[in-house]
Amino acid sequence: MRGKRRSGAVPWSLGAGSQRRIETAGRIQLLLLLAILVLPVPVRGQMSMLRTRELWRRGGENDTVLFGVVAAITSDRNGDIHVLDSQLSTVSTFSPTGEFLGEPVHEGEGPGEVRYATDILCLPDGTLGVIQQFPGRMIRVQPDGTPAPNHPFGQDGGGFAILLRGASNGEYLILGGINIGYSASGTSAQEYFISRWDMAGVEGARIFTKHTETDYNDLVLDEAALDLPLDRFAIGRDGSVYIAPARDRYEIEIHSPDGTMTQSITRAVTAPRRNAAQLDRARQRLEGQARYYPSPPSAIKIQDTRAIITGLFARRDGRLFVATNIPPGEFPAGVGQIFDVFEADGVYAGQVGLICPINPEHDLLYLQNERLLVVTGGRDAALAAAGGATDGDADTATLELICYSLDDSSTN
């Protein structure tokens, strides 16, 4: 299949556990099909606004609900919200009106229990799937906490697998992780993947693959080599998978459900340079990761620039919202995040400014169809848990989950 051609004018960390290993070598990226959509730089005067209204909030100093480090949030078919806390190894469930409904998942080794969890998703059969990074597997429970058989994720051959992220469109799964093999010479080979899986544990099409090799005798932690698009992919309403494969390019690949890349959207955008505080935070993230290696690294390399694309959000109406690393100080008054918007056919539709009192450098943002979920200080909490310092008292602040309604009519 040939792609369409048009023309015009997202830190992750592998977490804890001494058995785990992290890669640091160069990357090999294979593009199967290239269809380039070159776009003019959007004019900010053409920006439309997406207004929000606070509905409720949980957490905070006066609430009985507490959060440690929020790793992921998902919503089920009933509108209930499930919040995965990687520090507490729990899942907290809230009704659409903010009522606390319980904790269907707790820390442990038994049925329906997890350790080192990194993501949560609603599976096609109605169960909740909690991704445990090592050993890589997906623990399944009913929304009421009743254990269900684990998803049979696995790998062939030697070594072991780390599972990090996942998504579901109600029919199949997209899972991302690392297959690792070791040699007696003190090196390991890593195969990074994002691919389609079914509920029987059969891997289908590969969406993204990257191979690296780590020499633990001379360990170098390189931010560019460690980059994975685990927070830069989404599933569209028709089963298409959107992925931004590289941190330093504005490029979005669109894959059909069978894995074929049908289109690539690109823009000539310069990655924003980091200021001194941002450079320090980036270094602290890698220093936090270094604690989980068998020996200290001989060097740590960080990038002078920030990732261009920070998140992809596929909306129910077929539009794709793309969050980029525009510095918050350049936002119009009252705007907390700016999105580039693309129609279902990949045509650029302009920019949308999200009117909401958030700071994307410190807060976590989950854009859903009818609502916006924000975890205040969520990014700072993750950095502090990884061993890094944060701005001021951010590392001791109590996290809050805030739910906003979205007025989509304001973007039309």
C-alpha positions as CSV (number, residue, x, y, z in Angstrom):
1,M,0.0,0.0,0.0
2,R,1.3,3.4,-0.9
3,G,1.0,6.2,1.6
4,K,-0.8,9.5,0.9
5,R,1.4,12.5,0.0
6,R,0.2,16.0,0.8
7,S,2.0,19.3,0.7
8,G,1.6,22.6,2.4
9,A,3.4,25.9,2.9
10,V,6.4,13.6,25.4
11,P,10.9,10.3,31.1
12,W,10.5,7.4,31.7
13,S,12.3,5.2,34.1
14,L,12.5,1.4,34.5
15,G,11.9,1.8,38.2
16,A,13.2,-0.4,41.0
17,G,14.6,-3.9,41.2
18,S,18.3,-5.0,41.1
19,Q,17.6,-7.7,38.5
20,R,16.6,-5.1,35.8
21,R,19.0,-3.7,33.2
22,I,18.7,-0.6,31.2
23,E,20.1,0.0,27.7
24,T,22.2,3.0,26.4
25,A,23.4,2.5,22.9
26,G,22.4,4.0,19.5
27,R,19.2,3.5,17.8
28,I,18.1,1.8,14.6
29,Q,14.7,2.9,13.3
30,L,13.2,1.2,10.2
31,L,10.5,3.2,8.4
32,L,8.4,0.9,6.2
33,L,6.5,3.5,4.2
34,L,6.9,7.2,3.9
35,A,4.2,9.7,3.0
36,I,5.1,13.2,4.1
37,L,2.7,15.9,5.0
38,V,4.7,19.2,5.2
39,L,2.9,21.8,7.2
40,P,3.4,25.6,7.7
41,V,4.1,26.8,11.2
42,P,0.6,27.5,12.7
43,V,-0.3,31.1,13.2
44,R,-1.2,31.6,16.9
45,G,-3.8,34.2,16.0
46,Q,-5.8,31.4,14.5
47,M,-5.9,29.5,17.8
48,S,-9.4,28.4,19.0
49,M,-10.0,27.8,22.7
50,L,-11.2,24.7,24.6
51,R,-12.8,25.8,27.8
52,T,-12.9,23.8,31.0
53,R,-15.0,23.8,34.2
54,E,-13.9,22.1,37.4
55,L,-16.2,19.4,38.5
56,W,-14.5,17.9,41.5
57,R,-11.1,17.2,43.1
58,R,-9.7,14.4,45.3
59,G,-6.6,14.1,47.3
60,G,-5.0,17.1,49.0
61,E,-4.4,17.7,52.7
62,N,-8.0,17.6,53.8
63,D,-9.1,14.4,51.9
64,T,-9.0,10.8,53.2
65,V,-7.7,9.8,49.7
66,L,-3.9,10.0,49.3
67,F,-1.7,9.6,46.2
68,G,2.0,8.8,46.1
69,V,3.1,8.7,42.5
70,V,0.4,8.6,39.9
71,A,1.7,6.5,37.0
72,A,-1.5,6.3,34.8
73,I,-5.2,6.9,34.7
74,T,-7.9,5.2,32.6
75,S,-11.7,5.3,32.4
76,D,-14.0,2.3,31.8
77,R,-17.2,2.1,29.8
78,N,-19.3,3.2,32.8
79,G,-17.2,6.4,33.1
80,D,-15.5,5.3,36.3
81,I,-11.9,6.5,36.7
82,H,-9.1,4.2,37.7
83,V,-5.9,5.8,39.1
84,L,-2.7,3.7,39.3
85,D,-0.3,4.7,42.0
86,S,3.1,3.2,41.3
87,Q,4.5,4.1,44.7
88,L,1.7,2.6,46.8
89,S,1.1,-0.2,44.2
90,T,-2.7,0.4,44.3
91,V,-5.5,1.3,42.0
92,S,-8.1,3.8,43.3
93,T,-11.5,3.9,41.6
94,F,-13.7,7.0,41.4
95,S,-17.2,7.5,40.0
96,P,-17.8,10.1,37.3
97,T,-18.9,12.5,40.1
98,G,-15.7,11.9,42.2
99,E,-17.0,9.4,44.7
100,F,-14.3,7.0,46.0
101,L,-15.5,3.5,45.1
102,G,-12.6,1.5,46.5
103,E,-9.2,0.0,45.6
104,P,-9.6,-3.1,43.3
105,V,-5.8,-3.6,43.2
106,H,-3.2,-3.8,46.0
107,E,0.4,-4.5,46.4
108,G,1.5,-8.1,46.6
109,E,2.4,-11.3,44.8
110,G,-1.0,-13.0,45.0
111,P,-3.9,-13.1,42.4
112,G,-4.9,-9.6,41.4
113,E,-1.9,-8.0,43.2
114,V,1.0,-6.1,41.7
115,R,4.5,-4.7,42.3
116,Y,6.4,-2.2,40.1
117,A,3.2,-1.3,38.1
118,T,3.6,1.3,35.3
119,D,0.3,1.5,33.5
120,I,-3.4,0.5,33.6
121,L,-5.9,0.0,30.8
122,C,-9.5,-1.2,30.3
123,L,-9.4,-4.4,28.3
124,P,-11.9,-5.5,25.7
125,D,-13.6,-8.0,28.0
126,G,-14.3,-5.3,30.6
127,T,-11.5,-6.2,33.0
128,L,-8.8,-3.9,34.2
129,G,-5.3,-4.7,33.0
130,V,-2.4,-3.5,35.2
131,I,1.0,-3.6,33.6
132,Q,3.8,-4.8,35.9
133,Q,7.2,-4.0,34.5
134,F,9.3,-6.8,35.9
135,P,8.7,-9.6,35.5
136,G,6.8,-8.2,32.5
137,R,3.2,-9.2,32.7
138,M,-0.3,-7.9,32.8
139,I,-2.4,-8.5,36.0
140,R,-6.1,-8.6,35.3
141,V,-9.0,-7.9,37.8
142,Q,-12.7,-7.2,37.5
143,P,-13.6,-3.6,38.3
144,D,-14.8,-4.8,41.8
145,G,-11.3,-6.3,42.5
146,T,-12.1,-9.9,41.8
147,P,-8.9,-11.5,40.3
148,A,-9.1,-12.7,36.7
149,P,-6.5,-14.8,34.8
150,N,-3.5,-12.8,33.9
151,H,-3.0,-11.8,30.3
152,P,-0.5,-14.3,28.8
153,F,2.1,-11.8,27.7
154,G,5.5,-13.4,27.2
155,Q,8.5,-13.7,24.9
156,D,10.2,-16.5,23.0
157,G,13.8,-17.5,23.5
158,G,16.2,-16.6,26.4
159,G,16.5,-13.5,28.4
160,F,13.5,-11.8,29.9
161,A,10.9,-9.1,29.1
162,I,10.1,-5.8,30.7
163,L,6.6,-4.4,30.0
164,L,6.1,-0.7,30.4
165,R,3.0,0.7,28.6
166,G,-0.3,-0.3,27.0
167,A,-3.4,0.9,25.4
168,S,-6.7,-0.6,24.2
169,N,-9.4,0.4,21.7
170,G,-11.9,-2.2,22.9
171,E,-10.8,-4.8,20.3
172,Y,-7.1,-5.3,20.7
173,L,-4.1,-4.1,22.7
174,I,-1.0,-2.1,22.0
175,L,1.8,-3.0,24.4
176,G,5.3,-1.5,24.7
177,G,8.3,-2.9,26.5
178,I,11.8,-4.4,26.2
179,N,13.1,-7.9,25.4
180,I,16.5,-8.3,27.0
181,G,19.2,-11.0,26.4
182,Y,22.5,-11.3,28.3
183,S,25.9,-12.6,27.3
184,A,28.7,-13.9,29.5
185,S,31.0,-11.0,28.5
186,G,29.0,-8.4,30.5
187,T,26.9,-7.1,27.6
188,S,23.2,-7.2,26.9
189,A,21.1,-6.8,23.8
190,Q,17.8,-4.9,24.0
191,E,14.9,-5.0,21.6
192,Y,12.5,-2.2,22.3
193,F,9.0,-2.8,20.9
194,I,5.5,-1.3,20.6
195,S,3.2,-3.8,19.0
196,R,-0.3,-5.1,18.7
197,W,-1.4,-8.0,20.9
198,D,-4.6,-10.0,21.2
199,M,-6.2,-11.2,24.5
200,A,-4.7,-14.7,23.9
201,G,-1.2,-13.3,24.2
202,V,-0.4,-13.5,20.5
203,E,1.8,-10.7,19.2
204,G,0.7,-9.2,15.9
205,A,2.1,-6.3,13.9
206,R,5.1,-4.4,15.2
207,I,4.5,-0.6,15.2
208,F,7.9,0.4,16.5
209,T,11.2,-1.5,17.0
210,K,14.6,-0.4,18.2
211,H,17.7,-2.4,18.9
212,T,20.5,-1.4,21.2
213,E,23.4,-3.0,23.1
214,T,24.7,-2.2,26.6
215,D,28.3,-2.8,27.8
216,Y,28.1,-2.9,31.6
217,N,31.9,-2.8,31.7
218,D,31.8,0.8,30.4
219,L,28.2,2.0,31.1
220,V,27.1,5.2,29.5
221,L,23.6,6.6,30.1
222,D,22.6,8.6,27.1
223,E,19.3,10.4,27.2
224,A,18.8,10.3,23.4
225,A,19.5,6.5,23.3
226,L,17.2,5.8,26.2
227,D,14.3,7.7,24.6
228,L,11.2,5.6,23.8
229,P,7.9,6.8,22.5
230,L,6.0,5.2,25.3
231,D,4.0,8.4,26.1
232,R,3.8,9.3,22.4
233,F,1.3,6.9,20.9
234,A,-2.5,6.5,20.8
235,I,-5.2,4.4,19.2
236,G,-7.8,6.1,17.0
237,R,-11.5,5.4,16.7
238,D,-10.9,3.3,13.5
239,G,-8.1,1.2,15.1
240,S,-5.3,3.4,13.5
241,V,-2.2,3.7,15.7
242,Y,-0.5,7.1,15.9
243,I,3.1,7.3,17.1
244,A,5.7,10.0,17.4
245,P,8.9,7.9,17.1
246,A,11.6,10.5,17.8
247,R,12.0,13.1,20.5
248,D,13.9,15.6,18.3
249,R,11.6,15.6,15.3
250,Y,8.0,16.6,14.7
251,E,6.9,13.4,13.1
252,I,3.8,11.4,13.6
253,E,3.4,8.0,11.9
254,I,-0.1,6.7,11.2
255,H,-0.4,2.9,11.1
256,S,-3.4,0.9,10.0
257,P,-4.7,-1.8,12.4
258,D,-2.6,-4.4,10.5
259,G,0.6,-2.4,11.2
260,T,1.1,-0.9,7.8
261,M,2.3,2.7,7.9
262,T,-0.1,4.7,5.7
263,Q,1.0,8.2,6.4
264,S,3.6,10.3,8.2
265,I,2.9,13.9,9.3
266,T,6.0,16.1,9.6
267,R,6.7,19.7,10.4
268,A,9.9,21.7,10.3
269,V,10.1,22.5,14.0
270,T,13.1,23.3,16.1
271,A,13.3,21.6,19.4
272,P,13.1,24.1,22.3
273,R,16.4,24.6,24.2
274,R,16.4,23.7,27.9
275,N,17.1,26.3,30.5
276,A,19.4,25.6,33.5
277,A,16.6,24.2,35.7
278,Q,15.4,21.9,32.9
279,L,18.9,20.6,32.2
280,D,19.3,19.9,35.9
281,R,16.0,18.0,36.1
282,A,17.0,15.9,33.0
283,R,20.3,15.0,34.6
284,Q,18.5,14.1,37.9
285,R,16.2,11.7,36.1
286,L,19.2,9.8,34.6
287,E,21.0,9.8,37.9
288,G,17.9,8.3,39.5
289,Q,17.9,5.5,36.8
290,A,21.6,4.9,37.4
291,R,20.8,3.6,40.9
292,Y,19.3,0.4,39.4
293,Y,22.4,-0.6,37.4
294,P,24.9,-3.2,38.6
295,S,27.7,-0.6,38.4
296,P,27.8,3.2,38.3
297,P,27.9,4.8,34.8
298,S,31.2,6.1,33.5
299,A,29.3,9.0,31.8
300,I,25.8,10.6,31.7
301,K,24.8,12.4,28.5
302,I,21.8,14.7,28.4
303,Q,20.3,16.6,25.5
304,D,20.4,20.4,25.3
305,T,16.9,20.5,23.9
306,R,13.5,19.2,25.1
307,A,11.4,16.6,23.2
308,I,9.3,18.3,20.6
309,I,6.1,16.2,21.0
310,T,5.1,15.2,24.5
311,G,1.7,13.5,24.0
312,L,-0.9,12.3,21.5
313,F,-4.6,12.2,22.3
314,A,-7.0,10.5,19.8
315,R,-10.5,11.9,20.3
316,R,-13.7,10.1,19.6
317,D,-14.6,12.5,16.8
318,G,-11.6,11.3,14.8
319,R,-9.3,14.3,15.6
320,L,-5.8,13.9,16.9
321,F,-4.6,16.4,19.5
322,V,-0.8,16.8,19.7
323,A,0.8,18.3,22.8
324,T,4.2,19.9,22.2
325,N,6.9,21.4,24.4
326,I,6.0,25.1,23.9
327,P,7.2,26.8,27.1
328,P,4.3,27.7,29.3
329,G,5.5,31.3,29.5
330,E,4.7,31.6,25.8
331,F,1.1,30.6,26.2
332,P,-1.7,33.2,25.8
333,A,-3.2,34.4,29.1
334,G,-5.3,31.7,30.8
335,V,-4.1,28.9,28.5
336,G,-2.5,25.9,30.2
337,Q,-1.6,23.8,27.2
338,I,-1.6,24.2,23.4
339,F,-2.4,21.4,21.0
340,D,-1.9,21.0,17.3
341,V,-5.0,19.4,15.9
342,F,-5.3,17.1,12.9
343,E,-8.5,15.8,11.3
344,A,-9.1,12.0,10.8
345,D,-7.5,12.1,7.3
346,G,-4.3,13.8,8.6
347,V,-5.1,17.3,7.5
348,Y,-3.9,20.0,9.8
349,A,-6.9,21.8,11.4
350,G,-5.1,24.5,13.5
351,Q,-4.3,24.9,17.2
352,V,-6.4,24.6,20.3
353,G,-5.6,26.4,23.5
354,L,-6.7,24.6,26.7
355,I,-8.1,27.2,29.1
356,C,-7.2,25.6,32.5
357,P,-4.9,26.6,35.4
358,I,-2.3,23.9,34.9
359,N,1.5,23.8,34.3
360,P,2.5,20.9,31.9
361,E,6.1,21.1,33.2
362,H,4.9,20.0,36.7
363,D,1.4,18.5,36.4
364,L,0.1,15.4,34.6
365,L,-2.6,15.8,32.1
366,Y,-5.1,13.2,30.8
367,L,-7.3,14.5,28.0
368,Q,-10.4,12.3,27.5
369,N,-13.4,12.8,25.3
370,E,-15.7,14.7,27.7
371,R,-13.3,15.6,30.5
372,L,-9.8,16.5,31.5
373,L,-8.1,14.9,34.4
374,V,-5.1,16.7,36.0
375,V,-2.8,15.5,38.7
376,T,-1.2,18.6,40.2
377,G,2.5,18.1,40.9
378,G,2.4,14.7,39.3
379,R,5.6,15.1,37.3
380,D,7.4,16.5,40.4
381,A,6.3,13.6,42.5
382,A,7.7,11.1,39.9
383,L,11.0,12.9,39.8
384,A,11.3,13.0,43.6
385,A,10.5,9.3,43.8
386,A,13.2,8.6,41.3
387,G,15.7,10.3,43.6
388,G,15.8,13.7,41.9
389,A,15.2,17.1,43.5
390,T,12.3,19.3,42.5
391,D,11.5,23.0,42.5
392,G,10.9,24.4,46.0
393,D,8.6,22.2,48.1
394,A,7.1,20.4,45.2
395,D,8.5,17.1,46.4
396,T,6.6,17.3,49.6
397,A,3.3,18.7,48.2
398,T,0.2,16.5,48.4
399,L,-1.1,15.5,45.0
400,E,-4.6,16.3,43.9
401,L,-6.7,14.7,41.1
402,I,-8.9,17.4,39.5
403,C,-11.6,16.6,37.0
404,Y,-12.7,19.2,34.5
405,S,-15.5,19.1,32.0
406,L,-14.7,20.1,28.4
407,D,-16.7,22.4,26.2
408,D,-15.9,21.0,22.8
409,S,-18.3,23.5,21.1
410,S,-15.7,26.2,21.9
411,T,-13.3,24.6,19.4
412,N,-15.6,24.6,16.5
